Amino acid sequence: MWRSRSGRDRETVTCIACGSSLARSAAREYDKYGDRWDRNDKTFEYLCKECHADLCHQPRTELESLLVEIDAGDHDSEAFLEWYCALVEERYGPLEEN
Ligand SMILES: [Zn+2]
C-alpha cells in the first residue's frame, strides 16, 4: 500500500454499464439527464471508454423516442435508469456484450 501525493488522480470510479473500475481521469462522465453543463450539487456517473463508445454508436434519433416512450421526465432517476437500461438492452442487446 502506498499513498499518492495527488489523491485526486488516483480516484477510481465504476462504469455504470459494465461495472469495471477505472481511474476517474480515464472515465467518461455520464449524466443521465444529458445536462453536463449544470454541475451544481450533482454527482456524475461514469462510463469506461468502451461502454461510452458503445452508447455513442446507438442511433440518437431512436434514443429520443425511447425516452419519450418511457416518460423519461415523469419518473425519479432510479426508476428511469432501470427502465431505460432494460429497454435499451431489449432493443440493442446487453451493453457489456462486445
Ligand atoms: Zn464499461
Residues whose N, C-alpha, C, O or C-beta is under 5 A from the ligand:
A	BS01	ZN	C15 A17 C18 G19 C48 C51
